[in-house]
Amino acid sequence: MDDDVVPGGGGSRSLKTAATVLRALRLLGDHPEGLCAADLAKELGKSAATARYMINTLCEAGYAERTASGRCRLSDAPPWGHWGTSAEAPSPVPGDPDPGAVLAEATTELYRRTRQRSYLVRRTGTVVASVTDSRGHQGLAKHPGLGDHVPPAHAHALAMTKVLLATSAAYREVVDEEGQPLALTPATVTDLAALRAELDAVRQEGVALDREEFAEGFATIAAPVVSPSGAVTVALGLSCSARRLALDEDELVDAVRAVARHASAQWAGEVGARPVPALPLEPAAPVRPVHSEPLVSGPRR
């Protein structure tokens, strides 16, 4: 794993991250025709996965753009004062209708039902997982270490990104390039066989959990928001204390499933008209076959 792919949290590693990003911007400035990920990785002395992650992040933030040939170059102007999506942003899934306020409403509804901090996480491009929305009252703790983006090296330890890993072979392939999964806490699942089995279960059951795997004392639960075309690039989830999960796991899981399922149906404009489709798996790297089942939320307690 490259040292520079870490959440911002202070210390020398964060400074190294900032220095690497500045080097990447300077390199793009020196190559107005753009650079491909392989070229940028070679210039920076980093892995191809790190270069792709950095390119996707810079493009999403508006500092860079892709050319018709797939190369990355600097944007005409930096996005001062702007980050992430706006009210005019297109659909998270190209070709699908814009969800409008559906996703924001789903995040708010999950918080209203559970009174736990709720998150919306999107996979953009191939490797970037971005936290695009969060809801919670003042004083409600945010999940420790969770910033605007989840680095590929940490995706295996968080419920929201486990959902995205389970449904995207391309995303999982990039994460696999990081090598042996990093132990963020003593509870983090680092055994590759166990992790693959868990992702298979996430795809079949339509819900993912992390039990103090990303941050000690905290847990997360997430479910996919399925687009009208059946794609999964959006995960809806919540964070809570490990103690709250132990006491109310069934109720919290039911709430996450129900709100995500309702949001999927709203996005399709067919609330109650048909079941949410089974989770798809994008064709990419070979994966162990699984038997998909439609997502069905359990009764609310």
C-alpha positions, 0 to 999 in steps of 0.5 A: 500500500502507498503511504500517501493513500490515507485519510487526512488526519494530521501527521507526516503521512498527511503532509506526504499526501499533500506533497504528492497531490501538489506534485501531481498537479505540477506534472499535469501543468507541465503536460498540457496534453494530459497524462494517462494513469500509467505515466502519472504513476511512473512520474510519481513513483507510485502504484497504478491504483494510487495514480487512478485514485488521484486522477479520479479524485482531482477530476471529481473535485474539478481540478482536472478533466479527462480528454477524449483519449482518456488522458487527464489534464488540468481544468481551465480554472480551479473550482474555488468555493465548490466541491462535489455535486451541486443541485445541477449535478447529473445522475450518479449513473449515466443514462439513468434519470436524475434522482432529484432530491430522492437521495438527500431525502433518503439520508434524512429519513434514515437519520429520522428513523434511527437518530444515528448519523447517516451517510450517502456514499457514491462510487464515481469513475472506477475507484473513488468512493465519495461521501456526498451527504451526511445527516445528524444533529449537533453533538452526534459524533461523526464516524472517526477517520471518515472524510470526504473520500474513502481511499481504496486501501480502506474500502474493505473496512467500512459498510458503505464501501463494502456494498460498493465492493460487493457490486463492482468487480472493477472497483474490487479489482483496484482495491485488490491492487493495494495488496494485503488488506490493511488492519485499521483496528484489531477487528478489521477483516484482513483474511482475503478468503474471509473478505471475499466470502463476506462480499458474496454474502453482502451481494446476496443479502443486500446489507453490509456491516462493519463491527469496529473494523474502521474505527474502534468503538464504532460500527456502520450498516449500509445497503445499496440504492439501486438505480432504475437500470439496476446499477449500484453506485450509491450506498446508504448507511449509518454509523453508531456506537458498537454498543448500540449495534449490539443492542439494536442490530435487527432494528437498525438493519431493517431501517437501513434496508427499508429506506434504501429500498424505498429510495430505489423505488422512488428513483425508478418512479415506481414506489410499490410497483415492483420489487427492487432488482437483484444486485448486479455485478459488473463484468470485469475481473473473474469472481466466484459465482453467487446466486443473487436474490431480490432485496427484501427488507424485513418487518420493522420493529 
